[in-house]
């Protein structure tokens, strides 16, 4: 049996002074191993303990339950972040390269570095670290990361831990009484003595166990076997008890406070002027961006903040729906060239006010005002602010105001008329403000996305390069360069530019959405899911954050989880209703719930009658008929000829190949794949990689598609998706 105890700072210095070797006693010529760790600072253990707990300081990691507790508080973590923490914490002191971490957690080495950096930042925040005082996760420049902590591995959670500890009656974590049932139930395995030369264990029942100190030797034999065994057990108990008491003392005095999560609600205005409202919303969005640079603070996106305010969330609902610990609310009043901003920082869910402040400034001082507000919020939360250069301090404040208003339109409006008007205004503003990088970066992203017109890539490149000349860190300019590169299937450049954008703004939900769609399109399903999880965690009330997460879960075959998020969509946004219903129909079909599928077909028929444009109404009507026919054919294969005719009629009205052909036999892959070659921001581009479409992946047309899209070329240099393997000049994907 292997007894695993604690390895905690001063405890091991004390233990090491008494028992300098790992093998403590000899029993009839054989060593009895009391393995508590590598005295003198070696690795605690090389094998993982997936059913147990990892404990250090005030931190407890539940490996089986996939939970993290800091000072007794359950700290939520994304699945990938938890996997990284578990891997590192099980190997303290070991240096992991980035490729090793990516391969172990994500399945292979392809991943944008910004995602891994974000996960490490998230873990540092979750563990209560500060950038200037990192004491668990250390960055090894040019290599990767190392986890340093004195840890112990347990089969069950300690009785006393973190904030739940009773300091008035502290008892040993492990007592002789507690150990007795364990010791009586198992045998202590004898092992061969370790040679003084440090040779390997030979023919030993536990010879595969890694040895931290190869120079350890067996101590002289004691008087009798029974006494030797008793002494060995008592020594192990003594070590565990001493280390446990020291850990308890450290946990009680060093428990970090829970990490703050903040939402900045849009500033309210006293009037109904649309420009003033847009400016107030834009100023709130910009404050959110600035506060994202506060070390140890996580921000909820402005889109979810706007939705929460529109729905009238109180402090309790903010905590429940957005998972925030604090919120900023306030108002904006303009009078000539004067601004008055009144702010209040509240605690959730209690609603208790922590800080209030009124700011009276001239409009020309808006940049200094934002800095003062961010500093005040950071100070109120006892956090350190590390503001990034914004490139906005020398620009005309009126230009900045117009930029905020236009960016707000692009971030929040789905109305085509409003966006067209904003595009015209943005072009005019860029001409008037040749030296303001954010305007040109936003214009470049808009051009590259194809929202203005197709074929504007050269204009997008010009604006993006101009923005980067003014500010090399402009994230929209980097995003624009990535989008243009994707049009040319230059995936290496896409990766480079998206990496640069995320490095500058690792919490930006829009960038995580863009990167997720790109990774999903290239078949990196797990990595795409990680991006969408990050997006959703900071933007839980947005339509696209929820939609992308749900549909990626469907792609991975996790249909019940996908259904949970799809069920949230109607209450979040009603604009892309057809997209919502179509996604829910697919999910129902994959779950073989044809009653639900018929229900969604009924919703489609209803939607077709609600459109105000006749052409759109007709197209929706034909599509609804096709979805209904396919639903019945999936139940009765004899009905496929009728479904085929309905699909063909729908394609005639809408144009292009219908995605319903993915469900219809026999599969005609070529025209379908041609549709997916176009565009790069298709939210459903990832549908090609759905695990339910294995027949598509085996089709010869799919191999040709992978070559034309240059996916295989990129995979060879950056890592293969788990479902694909090289085969000759092509790939075999399952």
C-alpha positions in Angstrom: 0.0 0.0 0.0 1.2 3.5 -0.7 0.4 6.2 1.9 0.3 9.6 0.3 0.5 12.5 2.6 1.3 16.2 2.4 4.3 18.1 1.0 4.1 21.5 2.6 7.0 23.9 3.1 8.2 23.9 6.7 6.5 20.6 7.3 8.9 18.8 4.9 11.9 20.7 6.3 11.0 19.3 9.7 10.3 15.8 8.4 13.3 15.8 6.1 15.6 16.6 9.1 14.3 13.5 10.9 13.8 11.1 8.0 16.2 12.1 5.2 15.3 9.1 3.0 12.1 8.0 1.4 12.4 4.4 2.5 12.3 4.5 6.3 12.5 1.0 7.7 13.7 -2.4 6.8 11.5 -5.5 7.4 13.2 -8.9 7.2 15.6 -7.8 4.6 13.0 -5.8 2.7 12.2 -2.1 2.8 8.8 -0.9 3.9 7.8 2.2 1.9 6.1 5.0 3.7 5.8 7.2 0.6 4.8 10.7 1.6 6.7 12.5 -1.1 10.2 13.2 -2.2 11.9 14.8 0.8 14.1 17.5 -0.3 11.9 18.9 -3.0 11.3 16.2 -5.6 8.1 15.5 -7.4 5.4 14.2 -5.1 4.2 11.5 -7.5 4.3 10.8 -11.2 1.0 8.9 -11.5 -2.3 10.8 -11.4 -5.0 10.3 -8.8 -8.2 10.9 -10.7 -10.5 9.8 -7.8 -9.0 12.0 -5.1 -8.4 15.5 -3.9 -5.3 17.8 -4.3 -4.8 20.2 -1.4 -2.4 23.1 -0.9 -2.6 26.1 1.3 -6.3 27.2 1.3 -7.0 25.5 -2.1 -8.8 22.2 -2.6 -9.2 20.5 -6.0 -11.8 17.8 -6.3 -10.6 15.7 -9.2 -13.6 13.4 -9.4 -16.1 16.2 -9.0 -14.1 18.6 -11.2 -14.5 21.4 -8.6 -12.1 24.0 -7.2 -12.5 25.4 -3.7 -10.5 28.4 -2.5 -10.9 29.2 1.2 -14.0 27.0 1.2 -15.7 28.8 -1.6 -16.6 26.9 -4.8 -14.9 28.8 -7.6 -16.3 27.9 -11.1 -13.9 27.1 -13.8 -14.3 26.2 -17.5 -13.7 22.5 -18.3 -10.4 23.2 -20.1 -9.1 25.5 -17.4 -9.8 22.8 -14.7 -8.0 20.2 -16.8 -4.9 22.4 -17.1 -5.0 23.1 -13.3 -5.4 19.4 -12.5 -2.5 18.4 -14.7 -0.2 21.0 -13.3 -1.1 20.4 -9.7 -0.5 16.7 -10.0 3.0 17.4 -11.1 4.3 20.3 -8.9 7.8 21.5 -9.8 7.7 20.1 -13.3 8.1 22.4 -16.4 5.5 21.8 -19.0 5.9 23.1 -22.5 3.0 24.7 -24.2 2.8 21.9 -26.7 2.7 19.3 -23.8 -0.2 21.2 -22.2 -2.1 21.5 -25.5 -1.6 17.9 -26.4 -2.7 16.6 -23.0 -5.7 18.8 -22.5 -6.9 19.7 -26.1 -5.8 16.6 -27.8 -3.0 18.0 -30.0 -0.7 21.0 -30.3 -2.8 23.3 -32.4 -4.3 26.1 -30.4 -4.0 29.9 -30.5 -1.5 30.9 -27.8 -4.0 33.5 -26.6 -6.4 30.8 -25.5 -3.8 29.0 -23.4 -2.6 32.4 -22.0 -6.2 33.2 -21.1 -6.6 29.8 -19.4 -3.5 30.5 -17.3 -4.7 34.0 -16.5 -8.0 32.6 -15.4 -6.3 30.0 -13.2 -4.2 32.7 -11.5 -7.3 34.8 -10.8 -9.2 31.7 -9.5 -6.3 30.9 -7.2 -6.2 34.4 -5.9 -2.9 35.4 -7.3 -1.8 38.9 -8.4 0.4 39.5 -11.4 3.1 41.1 -9.2 2.9 38.1 -6.8 2.6 34.9 -8.7 3.4 32.1 -6.4 1.7 29.0 -7.9 1.8 29.3 -11.7 5.1 30.5 -13.1 5.7 31.4 -16.7 8.9 30.0 -18.2 9.6 32.2 -21.1 10.3 30.3 -24.2 9.3 27.1 -22.6 5.8 27.0 -20.9 4.7 26.9 -17.3 5.6 25.4 -14.0 3.3 24.9 -11.0 5.0 25.4 -7.6 3.2 24.5 -4.4 3.6 22.1 -1.5 0.7 19.7 -2.2 -0.9 16.7 -0.7 -3.2 14.1 -2.4 -6.1 12.7 -0.4 -8.8 10.1 -1.1 -11.4 12.4 0.4 -11.9 16.1 1.3 -10.2 17.1 4.5 -12.5 17.4 7.5 -11.2 20.9 8.2 -10.6 23.2 5.3 -10.5 26.9 4.3 -13.2 29.1 5.7 -15.0 26.1 7.3 -12.2 25.4 9.7 -12.8 25.7 13.4 -9.8 27.5 14.8 -10.8 26.9 18.4 -10.7 23.1 18.3 -8.3 22.2 15.5 -7.5 18.5 15.5 -5.0 16.5 13.4 -6.1 16.0 9.9 -5.2 12.3 10.2 -5.1 10.6 13.5 -4.1 7.1 14.6 -7.7 6.2 15.2 -8.7 7.4 11.8 -5.9 5.4 10.2 -6.6 2.1 12.0 -9.4 0.8 9.7 -7.3 1.5 6.7 -4.2 -0.2 8.1 -6.2 -3.2 9.3 -7.8 -3.6 5.8 -4.7 -3.7 3.7 -1.3 -5.3 3.6 1.9 -3.3 3.6 3.9 -4.6 0.6 7.5 -5.5 1.1 10.0 -4.1 -1.5 13.6 -4.9 -2.2 16.3 -2.8 -0.6 17.5 0.1 -2.8 21.2 -0.4 -3.7 23.5 2.3 -2.5 24.5 3.0 -6.1 21.0 4.0 -6.9 20.0 1.0 -9.1 16.5 0.3 -10.2 14.1 -1.8 -8.1 14.2 -5.4 -9.5 11.3 -7.9 -9.3 9.4 -5.7 -6.9 5.7 -5.5 -6.5 5.9 -1.7 -6.8 9.0 -1.4 -8.9 7.1 0.8 -11.4 6.6 3.5 -8.8 8.9 6.4 -9.6 11.7 7.0 -7.1 12.4 10.7 -6.3 15.7 10.1 -4.6 17.7 7.4 -6.3 20.4 7.5 -3.7 18.1 6.4 -0.9 19.2 3.2 1.0 17.3 0.9 3.3 18.0 1.6 7.0 19.3 -1.2 9.2 16.8 -3.8 10.2 14.9 -3.4 13.5 14.6 -6.1 16.2 11.5 -7.9 15.1 9.2 -7.8 12.1 6.1 -6.8 14.1 7.9 -4.0 15.9 9.5 -2.8 12.7 6.1 -2.7 11.0 4.5 -0.9 13.9 7.3 1.7 14.0 7.0 2.3 10.3 3.2 2.9 10.5 3.7 5.2 13.5 6.3 7.2 11.7 4.0 7.6 8.7 1.2 8.7 11.0 3.6 11.2 12.7 4.6 12.7 9.4 1.1 13.1 8.1 -0.1 14.6 11.4 2.6 17.2 11.7 2.3 18.2 8.0 -1.5 18.3 8.3 -1.4 20.7 11.3 1.0 23.0 9.5 -1.2 23.0 6.5 -4.2 23.9 8.6 -2.4 26.7 10.2 -1.3 28.1 6.8 -4.9 27.7 5.4 -6.4 29.7 8.3 -4.0 32.7 7.9 -3.6 32.8 4.1 -7.1 32.3 2.6 -7.6 34.6 -0.4 -10.8 36.5 -1.0 -13.1 35.4 -3.8 -12.3 36.8 -7.2 -14.5 39.7 -8.2 -16.6 39.5 -11.4 -18.0 42.9 -12.6 -20.7 44.1 -14.9 -20.9 47.7 -16.1 -24.5 48.5 -16.7 -25.2 51.1 -19.5 -25.3 54.6 -18.1 -28.8 56.0 -18.0 -29.6 59.4 -19.5 -32.0 62.1 -18.3 -33.4 62.7 -21.8 -34.6 60.7 -24.8 -32.1 62.0 -27.3 -30.9 59.0 -29.4 -27.4 60.4 -29.8 -27.0 61.0 -26.1 -28.3 57.4 -25.4 -25.9 55.9 -27.9 -23.0 58.0 -26.4 -23.9 56.8 -22.9 -24.0 53.2 -24.0 -20.7 53.6 -26.0 -19.0 55.2 -22.9 -20.2 52.2 -20.8 -18.8 49.8 -23.4 -15.4 51.6 -23.4 -15.3 51.6 -19.6 -15.8 47.8 -19.7 -12.9 47.5 -22.1 -10.6 49.6 -19.9 -11.6 47.8 -16.7 -10.7 44.5 -18.4 -7.1 45.6 -17.9 -7.5 45.5 -14.1 -5.5 42.6 -12.7 -7.6 40.0 -11.0 -11.0 41.3 -12.3 -13.2 39.6 -14.8 -15.7 41.6 -16.8 -19.1 40.7 -18.3 -19.5 41.9 -21.8 -21.4 45.1 -22.6 -23.9 43.1 -24.8 -25.1 41.1 -21.8 -25.0 44.2 -19.6 -27.4 45.9 -22.0 -29.7 43.0 -22.0 -29.7 42.7 -18.2 -30.6 46.4 -17.9 -33.3 46.1 -20.6 -34.8 43.2 -18.7 -34.6 45.1 -15.4 -32.4 42.7 -13.5 -32.0 43.5 -9.8 -28.9 42.7 -7.8 -30.0 39.1 -7.1 -30.8 38.4 -10.7 -27.4 39.9 -11.8 -25.7 37.4 -9.5 -27.9 34.5 -10.7 -27.9 35.1 -14.4 -24.5 36.8 -15.0 -22.7 35.2 -12.1 -21.2 38.5 -11.0 -20.1 39.6 -7.6 -20.3 43.4 -8.3 -22.1 45.8 -10.6 -21.6 49.4 -11.6 -24.7 51.5 -12.4 -25.1 55.2 -13.0 -26.2 58.1 -15.1 -24.9 60.5 -17.7 -26.1 64.1 -18.0 -24.8 66.6 -20.6 -25.1 70.4 -20.5 -23.2 72.2 -23.2 -19.6 71.1 -23.0 -20.1 69.8 -19.4 -20.5 66.1 -18.5 -21.8 64.8 -15.2 -21.5 61.1 -14.5 -22.8 59.6 -11.3 -21.7 56.1 -10.5 -22.5 53.5 -7.8 -20.6 50.2 -7.2 -22.8 47.6 -5.6 -22.3 44.1 -4.3 -24.4 41.3 -5.6 -26.7 39.6 -4.7 -27.1 41.8 -1.5 -27.3 45.1 -3.4 -25.2 46.8 -0.8 -23.5 50.0 -2.0 -19.7 49.9 -1.7 -18.8 53.1 -3.4 -20.5 56.2 -5.0 -18.9 59.1 -6.9 -20.0 62.0 -9.0 -17.8 63.3 -11.7 -18.2 66.8 -13.2 -15.9 67.4 -16.1 -15.6 69.2 -19.4 -16.4 67.0 -22.4 -12.8 67.6 -23.6 -11.5 65.7 -20.5 -13.4 62.5 -21.3 -10.2 60.4 -21.5 -8.9 61.5 -18.2 -12.3 61.0 -16.8 -12.4 57.3 -17.9 -9.0 56.8 -16.4 -10.1 58.2 -13.1 -13.2 56.1 -13.0 -11.3 52.9 -13.8 -8.7 53.7 -11.1 -11.5 54.4 -8.5 -13.2 51.1 -9.3 -10.0 49.2 -9.0 -9.2 50.8 -5.7 -12.7 50.1 -4.3 -12.2 46.4 -5.1 -8.6 46.5 -3.8 -7.2 45.5 -7.1 -4.2 46.8 -9.2 -4.9 48.6 -12.4 -2.6 48.1 -15.4 -4.1 50.2 -18.1 -3.1 49.5 -21.7 -2.3 52.3 -24.2 -5.5 53.2 -26.1 -4.1 55.7 -28.6 -7.0 58.0 -27.9 -5.5 60.7 -25.6 -4.6 63.2 -28.4 -7.8 62.8 -30.5 -10.6 65.3 -30.8 -13.1 64.2 -28.1 -16.0 64.7 -30.6 -14.4 62.2 -32.9 -14.1 59.8 -30.0 -17.8 60.3 -29.2 -18.9 59.5 -32.7 -16.6 56.5 -32.7 -18.3 55.2 -29.5 -21.7 55.8 -31.0 -20.9 53.9 -34.2 -19.2 51.0 -32.5 -22.3 50.7 -30.3 -24.4 50.3 -33.4 -22.2 47.6 -34.9 -22.1 45.7 -31.6 -25.8 45.8 -30.8 -27.9 46.4 -33.9 -29.2 43.7 -36.2 -31.3 46.1 -38.2 -29.9 46.3 -41.7 -31.1 49.9 -42.2 -29.3 51.1 -39.0 -26.1 49.3 -40.0 -26.2 50.8 -43.5 -26.5 54.2 -42.0 -23.7 53.5 -39.6 -21.4 52.3 -42.3 -21.8 55.6 -44.2 -21.1 57.6 -41.1 -18.0 55.4 -40.3 -16.5 56.0 -43.7 -17.0 59.8 -43.3 -15.5 59.7 -39.8 -12.4 57.9 -41.0 -11.9 60.6 -43.6 -12.2 63.3 -40.9 -9.9 61.5 -38.4 -6.9 60.1 -40.3 -4.9 59.8 -37.1 -7.3 57.9 -34.8 -6.5 54.2 -35.0 -9.7 52.8 -33.5 -11.8 54.3 -36.3 -9.7 52.8 -39.0 -9.5 49.4 -37.3 -13.3 49.3 -36.9 -13.7 50.3 -40.6 -11.2 47.6 -41.7 -13.1 44.9 -39.7 -16.4 46.1 -41.2 -15.0 46.0 -44.7 -13.3 42.6 -44.3 -16.4 41.0 -42.9 -18.3 41.8 -46.1 -21.0 43.7 -44.3 -20.6 46.7 -46.5 -20.1 44.9 -49.9 -18.3 41.8 -51.1 -14.9 42.4 -52.7 -13.7 45.1 -50.4 -10.6 43.2 -49.2 -8.1 45.6 -50.7 -9.9 48.5 -48.9 -9.9 46.5 -45.7 -6.2 45.8 -45.9 -5.4 49.5 -46.5 -7.5 50.6 -43.5 -6.1 47.8 -41.2 -2.4 48.6 -42.1 -3.1 52.3 -41.5 -4.6 51.5 -38.1 -1.6 49.4 -37.1 0.8 52.1 -38.2 -1.0 54.3 -35.7 -1.4 51.7 -33.0 0.2 48.2 -33.4 -2.2 46.8 -30.8 -5.5 47.7 -32.4 -7.5 44.4 -32.2 -10.0 45.2 -34.9 -7.2 45.8 -37.4 -5.6 42.5 -36.5 -9.1 40.8 -36.8 -9.5 42.4 -40.2 -6.2 41.1 -41.5 -7.2 37.6 -40.3 -10.6 37.8 -42.0 -9.0 38.9 -45.3 -6.5 36.0 -45.0 -9.3 33.6 -44.5 -10.9 34.6 -47.8 -7.7 33.4 -49.4 -7.4 30.3 -47.2 -4.2 31.6 -45.8 -4.8 29.9 -42.5 -1.3 30.6 -41.1 -1.8 34.3 -41.4 -5.3 34.0 -39.9 -3.8 32.3 -36.9 -1.0 34.9 -36.6 -3.5 37.8 -36.7 -6.1 36.3 -34.4 -3.3 35.4 -31.9 -2.2 39.0 -31.9 -5.8 40.3 -31.4 -6.3 37.9 -28.4 -3.0 38.7 -26.9 -4.0 42.4 -26.8 -7.5 41.7 -25.5 -7.7 38.2 -24.0 -11.2 38.8 -22.6 -12.8 40.2 -25.8 -16.0 38.1 -26.4 -16.2 39.1 -30.1 -12.7 37.9 -30.8 -13.4 34.6 -29.0 -16.5 34.2 -31.1 -14.5 34.9 -34.4 -11.7 32.5 -33.4 -14.2 29.9 -32.4 -16.0 30.0 -35.7 -12.6 29.8 -37.5 -11.4 26.8 -35.5 -14.8 25.1 -35.9 -14.6 25.5 -39.6 -11.2 23.9 -39.7 -12.4 20.9 -37.7 -10.8 21.8 -34.4 -14.0 21.0 -32.6 -12.7 20.9 -29.0 -10.7 24.1 -29.4 -13.7 25.8 -30.9 -15.8 24.7 -28.0 -13.2 26.2 -25.6 -13.5 29.6 -27.4 -17.3 29.5 -27.3 -17.2 28.6 -23.6 -15.0 31.6 -22.9 -17.3 33.8 -25.0 -20.4 32.6 -23.2 -18.9 33.0 -19.7 -18.4 36.7 -20.3 -21.4 37.2 -22.5 -24.1 34.8 -21.2 -27.1 36.9 -22.4 -26.1 37.4 -26.0 -27.7 35.5 -28.8 -24.6 34.6 -30.7 -22.6 33.6 -27.6 -25.3 31.1 -26.7 -26.0 30.0 -30.2 -22.4 29.2 -31.0 -21.9 27.3 -27.8 -25.0 25.2 -28.4 -24.3 24.4 -32.0 -20.7 23.4 -31.2 -21.9 21.0 -28.5 -24.2 19.5 -31.2 -21.3 19.2 -33.5 -19.5 17.1 -30.9 -22.5 14.9 -30.4 -23.3 16.3 -26.9 -26.9 16.9 -27.9 -28.5 17.0 -24.5 -26.1 19.8 -23.4 -26.8 21.6 -26.6 -30.5 21.5 -26.0 -30.1 23.3 -22.7 -28.5 26.3 -24.4 -30.8 26.2 -27.4 -33.8 26.4 -25.0 -32.4 29.7 -23.8 -32.3 31.4 -27.2 -35.9 32.5 -27.6 -35.8 34.6 -24.4 -32.5 36.2 -25.4 -33.1 37.6 -28.9 -35.9 37.3 -31.5 -34.3 38.7 -34.6 -32.7 35.5 -36.2 -35.8 33.4 -35.3 -35.5 31.1 -38.3 -31.9 30.3 -37.5 -33.0 29.5 -33.9 -35.8 27.2 -35.0 -33.6 25.4 -37.6 -30.9 24.7 -35.0 -33.5 23.4 -32.5 -34.9 21.1 -35.3 -31.5 19.7 -36.0 -30.9 19.0 -32.3 -34.3 17.3 -32.0 -33.5 15.1 -35.0 -30.1 14.1 -33.6 -31.8 13.3 -30.3 -34.4 11.2 -32.2 -37.2 13.4 -30.7 -39.4 13.6 -33.8 -42.3 15.0 -31.8 -40.2 18.0 -31.0 -39.0 18.1 -34.6 -42.5 18.3 -35.9 -43.2 21.1 -33.3 -40.3 23.2 -34.7 -41.6 22.6 -38.3 -44.8 24.1 -37.2 -42.9 27.1 -35.9 -41.2 27.5 -39.3 -44.6 27.5 -41.0 -45.8 30.2 -38.7 -42.6 32.3 -39.4 -43.2 32.1 -43.1 -46.4 34.0 -42.7 -44.9 36.8 -40.6 -42.4 38.1 -43.0 -43.2 41.6 -44.4 -41.4 40.9 -47.8 -43.1 38.7 -50.3 -40.0 37.0 -51.7 -38.8 36.2 -48.2 -42.2 34.9 -47.2 -42.3 32.6 -50.2 -38.7 31.3 -49.5 -39.6 30.5 -45.9 -42.8 28.7 -46.9 -40.9 26.4 -49.3 -38.2 25.8 -46.7 -40.8 24.9 -44.1 -42.4 22.4 -46.5 -38.9 20.8 -47.1 -38.2 20.5 -43.3 -41.6 18.9 -42.8 -41.0 16.4 -45.6 -37.5 15.5 -44.3 -38.9 15.0 -40.8 -41.4 12.4 -42.1 -38.8 10.7 -44.3 -36.5 10.2 -41.3 -39.4 8.4 -39.7 -40.3 6.5 -42.9 -37.6 6.0 -45.5 -40.2 5.3 -48.1 -41.0 9.0 -48.1 -37.6 10.2 -49.2 -38.6 10.7 -52.9 -41.2 13.2 -51.7 -38.7 14.9 -49.4 -36.2 15.1 -52.2 -38.7 16.9 -54.4 -39.5 19.4 -51.5 -35.7 20.0 -51.0 -35.2 20.7 -54.7 -38.2 23.1 -54.8 -36.8 25.0 -51.8 -33.4 25.3 -53.4 -34.9 26.8 -56.5 -36.6 29.5 -54.4 -33.7 30.2 -52.0 -30.7 29.5 -54.3 -27.8 27.1 -53.5 -27.7 23.7 -52.0 -29.9 23.2 -48.9 -28.2 21.9 -45.7 -31.1 19.4 -45.5 -29.2 17.3 -48.0 -26.8 16.4 -45.2 -29.7 14.2 -43.9 -30.9 12.8 -47.2 -29.7 9.5 -48.8 -28.0 9.1 -51.1 -25.6 11.8 -50.1 -24.7 14.3 -52.9 -21.7 16.0 -51.2 -20.2 18.1 -54.0 -22.8 20.9 -54.3 -23.2 21.0 -50.5 -19.5 21.4 -49.9 -19.3 24.2 -52.5 -21.7 26.2 -50.4 -19.4 25.9 -47.4 -16.4 27.1 -49.3 -17.9 30.6 -49.3 -17.5 33.1 -46.5 -15.7 32.7 -43.2 -18.2 34.0 -40.6 -20.9 31.4 -41.2 -22.0 30.4 -37.8 -22.9 27.0 -39.2 -19.6 26.4 -41.0 -18.8 24.0 -38.2 -21.8 21.8 -39.0 -19.7 19.9 -41.6 -17.8 18.4 -38.7 -20.8 17.0 -36.8 -20.1 13.6 -35.6 -23.4 12.4 -37.0 -22.2 13.1 -40.5 -19.5 10.4 -40.8 -20.8 9.5 -44.3 -19.9 12.9 -45.5 -16.4 12.7 -44.1 -15.8 9.4 -46.1 -17.1 10.8 -49.4 -14.4 11.4 -52.0 -15.8 14.9 -52.6 -14.9 15.7 -48.9 -11.3 14.8 -49.5 -11.2 17.2 -52.5 -12.9 19.8 -50.4 -10.1 19.6 -47.7 -7.5 20.0 -50.4 -9.1 23.0 -52.0 -9.7 24.7 -48.7 -6.0 24.1 -47.8 -7.0 22.5 -44.5 -4.6 19.6 -44.9 -1.7 21.9 -45.6 -2.5 23.8 -42.3 -3.0 20.6 -40.3 0.4 19.3 -41.3 2.1 22.3 -39.9 -0.1 23.0 -36.9 -1.5 19.7 -35.7 -4.3 17.4 -36.9 -7.8 17.5 -35.5 -8.4 14.3 -33.4 -10.9 12.9 -35.9 -8.5 13.2 -38.9 -5.3 11.4 -39.7 -2.9 11.8 -42.7 -3.4 9.3 -45.5 -1.2 9.7 -48.5 -1.5 13.2 -49.8 -4.9 13.5 -48.2 -6.6 12.7 -44.9 -8.9 10.1 -43.4 -11.5 11.7 -41.2 -13.9 9.7 -39.0 
